[in-house]
Amino acid sequence: MNKCLQLILSFAVLLPLLTGCWDRQELNELGIMLGLGVDKDGDMVKVSAQVVVPSEVSSKSGGGKGTPVTQYQASAPTLFEAIQKLTESSPRRIFMAHIRILVYGEEYARKVGIYDVTEALMREPTVRPDYYVMVARNTTASKVLDVMTPLENLPAEKMFNSLDVSTKTWSPTTTVTGDQLMEYILTPGIQPVITGVEVVGNPEKSGHKENIATIKAPARLNSTGLSVFRGDKLIGWLTEDESKGYNYIRNNVVSTISHLPCRKDGYVTFKALRTTTKRSAKVVAGHPVINIKMKNVSSIGAVECGIKIGSMEVLKELERDSEERLVELMQKSVKSVQRKFHVDIFGFGQEIYHADPKFFKKVEKDWDQYLEDLDVDYKVNVQIKRVGTLDDSFKDQIRE
């Protein structure tokens, strides 16, 4: 009897654990969304979903006759209502676990704000917050997601990879994931900055396969500058130089290419190998001061004038000129933001909080006013470690 009771109790304990595949989702019943676009449609949210067409990306099915993705659109008062409403036109339930890119239309970001959508996606357990966020510049998110792209069959994958590579090799762009964006919105002492994307060329052919049938695509997607937010609303854009200065200050620059005019005609091109920026703050007699220290290690990429690269004196001059240029970029970015936008996108407020929490709590509500007259001290150290496979330029030796 005891053995029988033990067996029954064992089954009673183990059976709830053997739930099997109660929540299984069959792939042939799901529409996998890679790109999500959010636009304003009157008083409603317009959702554009870029969904994979399995038969066109599968090698076994001999795909390639049609487009690898399709786009479904729906409008509703809230984000998830609109996504659920997509089933009116989609034969499959939209699956959101593989979102690679989230694009906000410029009008939506300016007039409505991005908090509600960001919060909804962060709350949804099926959505992983490692997608990249972008803002469609001078266009809508639906038009951005409508562009067919070469090299990468899946446009959302192209946007993700392009932004990832650009951030690592080109200083005016940066990546912001969903969880980082939420942190920027909620954290005092810093405002969000998001890379923009625009449609270049002829958008009328962007959604056709003709767009990738020629060497030069009629319509292309380009990353373009950084968008500046106050809270969750877009208020403006940084220029290319201002975007570079921002990324140098925020220690976002991994590698990049830059140039300086020679003291004769032409340019010297630099390849940044390593760049490290450290920010610190202190409060002196009731006035906050920000210190920025940057160390840059570069190599010579090209010399378009007849200077003697093999001379240590010339290299020292180039290092000093490069230091002045980097300080100029950072100053230009800070002064432009102070003058035009009056928001702290650099995280200076966070540095003040870490240095003197009591002082920052006193000025937190008026921090934007403090930002306008904030003292920022720049110290840059540039070291040229390599000059390439040539020493001096042979431009002056060219025979007429």
C-alpha positions as CSV (number, residue, x, y, z in Angstrom):
1,M,0.0,0.0,0.0
2,N,2.8,2.4,0.9
3,K,4.5,1.7,-2.5
4,C,1.3,2.4,-4.3
5,L,0.8,5.6,-2.4
6,Q,4.4,6.6,-3.2
7,L,3.9,5.9,-6.9
8,I,0.7,8.0,-7.0
9,L,2.4,10.9,-5.2
10,S,5.4,10.7,-7.5
11,F,3.1,10.9,-10.6
12,A,1.2,13.8,-8.9
13,V,4.5,15.7,-8.5
14,L,6.1,14.9,-11.9
15,L,3.1,15.2,-14.2
16,P,2.8,19.1,-13.9
17,L,6.4,19.3,-14.9
18,L,5.9,17.3,-18.1
19,T,4.0,20.0,-19.9
20,G,5.4,19.1,-23.3
21,C,5.0,21.6,-26.1
22,W,1.8,23.3,-24.8
23,D,3.0,26.7,-26.2
24,R,4.6,25.5,-29.4
25,Q,4.4,27.8,-32.5
26,E,4.8,26.1,-35.9
27,L,7.0,28.0,-38.3
28,N,4.5,27.5,-41.2
29,E,1.9,29.4,-39.1
30,L,4.1,32.5,-38.3
31,G,5.0,35.6,-40.3
32,I,8.5,36.5,-39.1
33,M,8.8,40.3,-38.8
34,L,12.3,41.7,-39.2
35,G,11.5,45.4,-39.6
36,L,9.0,47.4,-37.7
37,G,8.0,50.9,-38.8
38,V,5.9,53.4,-36.8
39,D,4.2,56.4,-38.4
40,K,1.5,58.9,-37.5
41,D,-1.9,58.3,-39.2
42,G,-4.2,61.1,-37.9
43,D,-4.8,60.3,-34.3
44,M,-3.7,56.6,-34.7
45,V,-0.5,54.6,-34.9
46,K,0.3,53.3,-38.3
47,V,2.4,50.1,-38.2
48,S,4.4,48.8,-41.1
49,A,5.7,45.2,-40.7
50,Q,8.5,43.9,-43.0
51,V,7.9,40.2,-43.0
52,V,10.0,37.4,-44.6
53,V,8.7,35.4,-47.5
54,P,10.0,31.9,-46.6
55,S,9.8,30.5,-50.2
56,E,12.0,33.3,-51.5
57,V,14.8,32.9,-49.0
58,S,14.9,29.1,-48.9
59,S,17.6,27.6,-51.1
60,K,15.8,24.3,-51.2
61,S,12.6,25.8,-52.7
62,G,14.7,27.5,-55.4
63,G,13.6,31.0,-54.4
64,G,14.5,34.2,-56.1
65,K,11.5,34.7,-58.5
66,G,9.8,37.2,-56.2
67,T,10.7,39.6,-53.4
68,P,12.3,38.1,-50.3
69,V,10.1,40.2,-48.0
70,T,6.6,41.7,-48.0
71,Q,5.1,44.6,-46.1
72,Y,1.8,44.7,-44.2
73,Q,0.3,47.9,-42.8
74,A,-2.4,48.6,-40.3
75,S,-3.5,51.6,-38.1
76,A,-5.1,51.5,-34.7
77,P,-5.1,53.7,-31.5
78,T,-2.3,51.6,-29.9
79,L,0.8,49.7,-31.2
80,F,-0.2,46.2,-30.4
81,E,-3.8,46.7,-31.6
82,A,-2.3,47.7,-35.0
83,I,0.1,44.7,-35.0
84,Q,-2.8,42.4,-34.2
85,K,-4.8,44.1,-36.9
86,L,-2.2,43.1,-39.5
87,T,-3.9,39.6,-39.6
88,E,-6.7,41.2,-41.6
89,S,-4.2,41.1,-44.5
90,S,-1.6,38.7,-43.4
91,P,-2.3,35.0,-43.7
92,R,0.0,34.3,-40.7
93,R,0.2,35.6,-37.2
94,I,3.0,38.2,-36.9
95,F,6.0,36.8,-34.9
96,M,8.0,39.6,-33.2
97,A,10.9,37.8,-31.6
98,H,13.3,38.5,-34.5
99,I,12.9,42.2,-35.0
100,R,16.2,43.6,-36.2
101,I,15.3,47.3,-36.8
102,L,12.7,49.7,-35.5
103,V,12.1,52.8,-37.6
104,Y,10.2,55.9,-36.4
105,G,8.8,58.2,-39.0
106,E,10.0,61.8,-38.5
107,E,6.5,63.2,-38.1
108,Y,5.6,60.6,-35.5
109,A,8.8,61.2,-33.5
110,R,8.3,65.0,-33.6
111,K,4.6,65.2,-32.8
112,V,3.7,62.1,-30.9
113,G,6.9,61.0,-29.2
114,I,8.5,57.6,-29.0
115,Y,8.0,56.7,-25.4
116,D,4.7,54.8,-25.7
117,V,6.0,52.5,-28.5
118,T,9.4,52.0,-26.7
119,E,7.7,51.1,-23.5
120,A,5.2,48.7,-25.1
121,L,8.0,46.8,-26.9
122,M,10.1,46.6,-23.7
123,R,7.1,45.2,-21.8
124,E,6.3,42.6,-24.4
125,P,8.1,39.3,-23.3
126,T,8.4,37.9,-26.9
127,V,10.4,41.0,-28.1
128,R,14.2,41.0,-27.5
129,P,15.5,44.5,-26.9
130,D,18.6,44.1,-29.0
131,Y,17.1,45.6,-32.2
132,Y,18.5,48.9,-33.5
133,V,16.4,52.0,-33.5
134,M,16.5,54.6,-36.3
135,V,14.5,57.7,-37.4
136,A,13.3,58.1,-41.0
137,R,14.5,61.6,-42.1
138,N,12.2,63.7,-44.3
139,T,10.1,60.6,-45.0
140,T,8.0,57.9,-43.3
141,A,9.0,54.6,-41.8
142,S,6.9,52.7,-44.2
143,K,8.8,54.1,-47.2
144,V,12.1,53.3,-45.6
145,L,11.0,49.6,-45.1
146,D,9.8,49.5,-48.7
147,V,13.2,49.8,-50.2
148,M,14.8,46.6,-51.8
149,T,18.5,46.4,-51.1
150,P,21.4,44.7,-52.9
151,L,24.0,42.5,-51.2
152,E,21.5,41.7,-48.4
153,N,18.3,40.2,-49.6
154,L,16.4,41.2,-46.4
155,P,16.3,45.0,-46.2
156,A,15.9,45.1,-42.4
157,E,19.0,42.9,-42.1
158,K,20.8,45.3,-44.5
159,M,19.9,48.3,-42.3
160,F,21.0,46.4,-39.1
161,N,24.4,45.3,-40.6
162,S,25.0,48.6,-42.4
163,L,24.5,50.6,-39.2
164,D,26.6,48.2,-37.2
165,V,29.5,48.4,-39.7
166,S,29.2,52.1,-40.1
167,T,29.3,52.7,-36.3
168,K,32.6,50.7,-36.1
169,T,34.3,52.4,-39.1
170,W,32.7,55.8,-39.5
171,S,32.4,58.4,-36.7
172,P,29.2,60.3,-37.6
173,T,26.9,57.3,-36.8
174,T,26.0,55.4,-33.7
175,T,23.9,52.4,-32.7
176,V,21.1,52.6,-30.1
177,T,19.2,49.4,-29.0
178,G,15.8,49.3,-27.6
179,D,16.9,48.9,-24.0
180,Q,19.5,51.7,-24.3
181,L,16.9,54.0,-25.7
182,M,14.6,53.4,-22.7
183,E,17.5,54.1,-20.4
184,Y,18.3,57.4,-22.1
185,I,14.7,58.5,-21.9
186,L,14.3,57.8,-18.2
187,T,17.8,58.7,-16.9
188,P,18.3,62.3,-15.7
189,G,21.2,64.2,-17.1
190,I,21.1,62.8,-20.6
191,Q,18.8,63.0,-23.6
192,P,18.4,60.4,-26.4
193,V,20.3,60.6,-29.7
194,I,19.3,58.3,-32.6
195,T,20.9,57.8,-36.1
196,G,18.7,58.8,-39.0
197,V,18.0,57.0,-42.2
198,E,16.8,58.5,-45.5
199,V,15.8,57.2,-49.0
200,V,18.1,58.6,-51.6
201,G,17.3,58.5,-55.4
202,N,14.0,57.5,-57.0
203,P,11.6,56.1,-54.3
204,E,9.0,55.1,-56.9
205,K,11.1,52.0,-57.8
206,S,12.2,51.3,-54.3
207,G,9.8,48.4,-53.7
208,H,10.4,46.6,-57.0
209,K,12.9,44.0,-57.8
210,E,14.2,46.4,-60.5
211,N,15.8,48.3,-57.7
212,I,18.4,45.6,-57.3
213,A,18.6,44.5,-61.0
214,T,21.0,47.3,-62.0
215,I,24.6,48.1,-60.9
216,K,23.5,51.4,-59.3
217,A,20.2,51.0,-57.5
218,P,17.6,53.7,-58.3
219,A,16.7,54.0,-54.6
220,R,19.1,53.5,-51.7
221,L,19.0,53.7,-47.9
222,N,21.6,56.0,-46.3
223,S,22.4,56.6,-42.7
224,T,22.3,60.4,-42.2
225,G,23.3,62.3,-39.1
226,L,22.0,62.0,-35.6
227,S,18.6,63.1,-34.4
228,V,18.3,65.0,-31.1
229,F,15.4,64.4,-28.6
230,R,14.0,66.3,-25.7
231,G,12.5,63.6,-23.5
232,D,10.8,61.4,-26.1
233,K,10.2,63.9,-28.9
234,L,12.5,64.8,-31.8
235,I,13.6,68.4,-31.9
236,G,16.3,68.5,-34.5
237,W,19.3,67.0,-36.3
238,L,23.1,67.3,-35.9
239,T,25.3,67.9,-38.9
240,E,28.0,65.4,-39.9
241,D,30.8,67.3,-38.0
242,E,28.5,67.8,-35.0
243,S,27.7,64.1,-35.0
244,K,31.4,63.3,-35.1
245,G,32.0,65.6,-32.1
246,Y,29.2,63.9,-30.2
247,N,30.5,60.4,-30.8
248,Y,34.1,61.5,-29.8
249,I,32.7,62.9,-26.5
250,R,30.6,59.9,-25.8
251,N,33.5,57.5,-26.5
252,N,31.6,55.9,-29.3
253,V,34.3,56.0,-32.0
254,V,35.9,52.7,-32.7
255,S,37.7,53.5,-35.9
256,T,37.3,56.2,-38.6
257,I,39.0,58.1,-41.4
258,S,39.7,61.8,-41.3
259,H,41.9,64.4,-43.1
260,L,43.8,67.6,-42.4
261,P,44.9,70.2,-44.9
262,C,48.6,70.2,-45.5
263,R,50.6,73.3,-44.8
264,K,51.1,73.2,-48.6
265,D,48.3,72.2,-51.0
266,G,46.5,68.9,-50.5
267,Y,45.5,66.8,-47.6
268,V,46.9,64.2,-45.2
269,T,44.5,61.3,-44.4
270,F,44.5,59.7,-41.0
271,K,43.2,56.3,-39.9
272,A,42.1,56.3,-36.3
273,L,43.3,52.9,-34.8
274,R,42.1,53.5,-31.2
275,T,40.3,56.3,-29.6
276,T,39.5,56.5,-25.9
277,T,37.6,59.4,-24.3
278,K,37.1,59.9,-20.5
279,R,34.7,62.4,-19.0
280,S,34.8,63.7,-15.5
281,A,33.2,66.6,-13.6
282,K,33.7,68.8,-10.6
283,V,31.8,71.6,-8.9
284,V,34.0,74.7,-8.3
285,A,32.4,77.5,-6.1
286,G,28.9,76.4,-7.1
287,H,29.8,76.2,-10.9
288,P,30.0,72.8,-12.6
289,V,33.0,72.1,-14.8
290,I,33.3,69.2,-17.3
291,N,36.7,67.7,-18.2
292,I,37.1,65.7,-21.4
293,K,40.3,63.8,-22.0
294,M,40.9,62.0,-25.3
295,K,43.7,59.7,-26.4
296,N,43.9,59.0,-30.1
297,V,46.3,56.6,-31.8
298,S,46.4,57.0,-35.6
299,S,48.3,56.0,-38.7
300,I,48.9,57.9,-41.9
301,G,46.6,56.7,-44.7
302,A,47.5,59.0,-47.6
303,V,49.7,62.0,-48.3
304,E,48.6,64.4,-51.1
305,C,51.4,66.9,-50.6
306,G,55.2,66.8,-50.6
307,I,55.8,66.8,-46.9
308,K,58.5,64.7,-45.3
309,I,56.6,62.1,-43.3
310,G,59.9,60.5,-42.3
311,S,60.7,63.6,-40.2
312,M,59.8,63.5,-36.5
313,E,59.3,67.2,-36.6
314,V,56.7,66.9,-39.3
315,L,54.9,64.1,-37.4
316,K,54.8,66.3,-34.3
317,E,53.3,69.1,-36.3
318,L,50.6,66.7,-37.7
319,E,49.9,65.4,-34.2
320,R,49.3,69.0,-33.0
321,D,47.2,69.8,-36.0
322,S,45.1,66.7,-35.4
323,E,44.7,67.5,-31.7
324,E,43.4,71.0,-32.6
325,R,41.0,69.5,-35.2
326,L,39.5,67.0,-32.7
327,V,39.0,69.7,-30.1
328,E,37.3,71.9,-32.7
329,L,34.9,69.1,-33.6
330,M,33.9,68.5,-29.9
331,Q,33.6,72.3,-29.2
332,K,31.5,72.7,-32.4
333,S,29.1,69.9,-31.3
334,V,28.7,71.2,-27.7
335,K,28.2,74.9,-28.7
336,S,25.7,73.9,-31.4
337,V,23.7,71.8,-29.0
338,Q,23.9,74.6,-26.3
339,R,22.7,77.2,-28.8
340,K,20.1,75.4,-30.9
341,F,18.7,72.6,-28.8
342,H,19.3,73.5,-25.1
343,V,19.4,69.8,-24.0
344,D,22.1,67.6,-22.6
345,I,22.8,64.8,-25.1
346,F,26.3,64.3,-23.9
347,G,25.6,62.9,-20.4
348,F,27.3,65.9,-18.7
349,G,24.5,65.9,-16.1
350,Q,25.3,62.3,-15.2
351,E,29.0,63.2,-14.6
352,I,27.9,66.0,-12.3
353,Y,25.6,63.7,-10.4
354,H,28.5,61.2,-9.9
355,A,30.8,64.0,-8.8
356,D,28.4,65.8,-6.5
357,P,24.9,64.1,-6.1
358,K,23.6,66.8,-3.8
359,F,24.5,69.6,-6.1
360,F,22.9,67.9,-9.1
361,K,19.7,67.2,-7.2
362,K,19.4,71.0,-6.5
363,V,19.9,71.9,-10.2
364,E,18.3,68.9,-11.9
365,K,15.1,70.7,-12.8
366,D,17.0,73.6,-14.3
367,W,19.9,71.6,-15.7
368,D,19.2,72.7,-19.3
369,Q,19.8,76.3,-18.2
370,Y,23.1,75.3,-16.6
371,L,24.1,73.5,-19.7
372,E,24.0,76.8,-21.8
373,D,26.9,78.3,-19.8
374,L,28.6,75.1,-18.8
375,D,32.4,75.2,-18.8
376,V,34.0,72.3,-20.7
377,D,37.7,71.7,-20.7
378,Y,39.2,69.6,-23.6
379,K,42.5,67.8,-23.5
380,V,43.5,65.7,-26.5
381,N,46.6,63.6,-27.1
382,V,47.2,62.2,-30.6
383,Q,49.9,59.8,-31.4
384,I,50.9,58.8,-34.9
385,K,52.2,55.2,-34.7
386,R,52.4,54.2,-38.3
387,V,53.1,56.0,-41.6
388,G,52.2,53.1,-44.0
389,T,54.7,51.3,-46.3
390,L,56.2,54.6,-47.6
391,D,58.1,57.3,-45.8
392,D,58.2,60.6,-47.7
393,S,55.7,61.4,-50.4
394,F,57.1,61.2,-54.0
395,K,54.7,63.8,-55.4
396,D,57.4,66.4,-55.9
397,Q,59.4,63.9,-57.9
398,I,56.8,63.5,-60.6
399,R,58.3,64.5,-64.0
400,E,56.3,66.8,-66.2
